[in-house]
């Protein structure tokens, strides 16, 4: 496993992390505590040390499963989670950005994760007006000084926008998270350049384009299954257009004898701004394929 410095946070993270949206139940599978423990244990044995979750992957469900899985090994993990939403059911969320509510979310996340500190606490896909609240960042800075948060981050919702990235240093954000993959390179035009200029760490989310670059799907395959958010969010035309582009990449760009998923992750990691990718996985085999990108 390779490790990289995550911007001015100085966190040393494995270049392949473990994304955990799937643990919240919106990817067509419910996970038992035993399954999550097995996945986390295998990630640890592969020398992965970064795990990314959120308050609204279930109602703190993903965090709770992770908390159980990392019990007794907290020092190994760099735990990143997020704030700003309440989960009300499959694909149902409301946004909450006021100081009192975010502070309550932080306490709920600490309880769910069974820890007394969070390594990276991230503003979660909010708008510029939600971001531009000095009282919010003042409160979060107090939590940093109290030891409940080590570093602040921003999981940017619109990866083409630049306002939030440009204001990062002013509000104490040292790490940003952005969508970046072989199918969606638009972050290159704005925030990846800004990250390099400002020495911000970058976590690349959706590096497998929500599974499209996993190698699992060929043109003609339908999107998702019941309770898989993709089947509810993507039209058939969009899904098939993307699958055709993946097929072209497979034929024209994938080196001989290479597997698509680790190649796609390694492609993202070649960008000098990117510190780590945070793909999800549903099985040990998928986790191992992701980790192979470090090679």
N, C-alpha and C positions, 0 to 999 in steps of 0.2 A: 504494500500500500504506500502511496505517496502522500505527503502532507504539505500543505501550503499555508502561509500566513494570510489571515483573513483581514486584509486592510489594516487600518490603524487600531483595530481591536486587539491586534497581536495574537489572536487565537490561532492555534495551529490545528487545522482541521484536515481530516482525510479527504482526498479529492472526490471520493464517492461517499455521499452520506446516505442516510435512510429517511426517505419521505414517508409520511404515515397518514395521509388523507384517507387511504383505503381502510384504516382501522375504524373509521367512523361509520362505516356501513353503506356508503354511497357508491361503491364500485362493484356492486353485484355480489358481494360476499360479506357475511358476518364473521368476525374473528373471535375465537375463544381466547381467554387469558393464556392458555397453554400454547396456542399457536403463536401468539405474539411473543411469548417468552422464548420459544424456539427460534423465531426469526431474529430477535434481538441478540440472543446468545450466538447465533451463527454470524451475525454482523460483527459482533465483538471478536470472534475468532478469526475473522477476515481483516481485523485491525481497523475497521470502521469505527470512528469515534464521534461522528456527528449525527444527531437525530433531530428531525424537524417535524413539528406538529402544530396544532392550532386549537384555540378555544372552541371553534365551531366544527371540528371534525367529530360529529356527534356533539352532545351537550357535555363537553369535556371528556367524552368517552375515550378518544384516542389517547389523550393525556393520562387518563386513569389506567389504561392498559399498559402504557409505557412505564408509568410509575411503579406498577407491580413488577414489570420485566427488568427494570434496572435497580431494583432494591438490593442493597448491599454492594453495588458497583458504581455508585454515583460518580466517583472521582474519575472513572474512565470516560464518561460521556460529556460531550458538549451538547447541551439541550437547548434547542431553539423552539420557542412557541410564539403565539401571536395574540393580538387583542383587537376588539372593535365590533364583534358580532355576538349575537345570541342565536343558538340553533333551536329551531322549533319543529323539526321533522325533516324528512327527506327533501332536499333542495329548498328548505324554508329557513331563511335567516333574516334577522333584523339588525340594523347597524346602531351602535351605541358608542359615542365618542366623548361624552362628558366626563369630567374628572372623577366624580363619585363612582360612576359605572365602571370606568376602566380600572380604578383601584379595586373594586369588588371582583372584577374579572381576574386581576392579578392574584388576589388571595385565593380564588377558586382554582386557578391553574396551579399554584403552589401546593394546594391540598391534593389535587388530582395527581400531580406528578410525585407526590410524597417527598418533596424536597424543600429546603429553606432558601434556595436561590435558583434563578434562571440565568443561564449563560447569555442568551440572546433573546430579548423581548422585542417583538416586531409589530409595528403599526401595520394593520392587515387590510390592504386593498381599499383604503379610504380615498375620498376625493381631496382636492387641494384645500377646500375650505375646512374640511375636517382636520387635515394635517396642520393648517396654519392657525393653531391655538396655543399661544404661549403658555397659558395656564396648564395645559395638558403636559407639555414637555417639562415645565417646572416641577410638577408633581412627580413625573417619572424620574427626573434627576434626583429628587429626594429619595426615591426608592433605590436608585443606584448607590447613593451615599449611605443608605441604611443597610446595604448588602443583599437586598432581595433580588436585584438585577445586576448582572455584571456589565452587560453592554446593551445598547439600544440599536434596533434595526428597523428597516422599513421594507415590507413586502409590497412592492409598488404594483398597483392595480393596472394602470395604463403604462406599459413599458415603452411607449413612444413619447410620453410626456417627460418634461425635464424639470419642472418647477420643484418637485419634491426632492429629486436627487441634488439639485443645486443648493437647496436649503439644508441639506443633511448636517453639515458641520455646525451650522448655527444652532441646531436643536439637540446636538449631542449624538446623532445617529452615525455609527461607524461602519455599518454593514447594510447593503441593500439586497433585495431579492427581486429577480425579474424573470419573466418568461424568455427563454432563449433556447432554440433548438434548430436543427437543420431545416425544418419547415418554416420556422418563424425567426428571421434574422433582424427584425426591425429594431431590436434593442441596440444593435451595433451603431445605429445612426445617432443615438442620443445618450442614453444613460450609461452604456458601457464606456463611452469616451469620457463622460463626466466622472465616472468611478475612478478611472485611471488618473485623471487630473487631480481629484480630491483625495486619492488614496483610500477609497472606500472598498471594503471587502464585497465580493459579489457571490451570491448563491444563485445558481441557475436552476429555476424551477421549470417543471414540465419539459425536462431535457429529452424525453422520449415522445414528446408531443401527445401526451395523454394516451400512450400505448401504441400510437400509429407507427412509431419507429422501433417497436419491440421485435418485429419480425413475425409476429403472430398472425397478422391480418393480410390478406391478399384482396385485390379488387373483386368486388361482388359480395364480399362478406358483410353482413348487416352489423350495425353499430350496437355494441353492448347487449345486455340482458336486462331482465326485470330488476329494478332498483339500482341500475347502473346509470349514473347521471348523464353519461354520454348519449344514451338512447333517448333521453328526454330533451337534451340541449342541442344536438346537432341534426340538421336535416339530412335526409338520405343523399341529396345531391352534394352537400358539403363533405360528408363522410367519404363518398366515393371519389370525389375530386382529389381529396387528400391521399386516399389510398393509391390512386393512379400515380400521383407524384412520388409517393414512397416507392412504388414499383420501379419508377424510372431511376430513382436514386440507387436502388438495389442493383439494377442492371448496369448503370453507367458509372457509379462512383464507389461502390463497395468493393474493396480489394478482394482478390480471389482467396477463398478459404476463410474470410472474415465473417463473423456473425454480426447481424445488423445492430442489435441493441448495444453491445459494448463499443462498437465502432461509432455509433451515433453519440454516445456519451463522451468518448474520446475526442470526437470532433468538437464538441462544446468546450472541452477542457483545453483545447489548443488555443483558445482566445486568451490573450495575456491578462485580461481583466478578471477572468473567472477564477474564483478560489475553489469552488466545489460544485458538483451537481447533486441534486437531491431527488433521485427517482424513487418512485414507490415500487412495491413488489407485493405479490400475493402468495409467493411460495419461496422455499429455500433455493430452488433452481433459478428462479428469476433474480433473487438476491445475488447469487453467485455469478450470474451472467453480468449483472451490473458492476460488481466489484472487479470483474476482469478488465473493465475499461482503464483501470489504473496501470495496466500493462501495455 
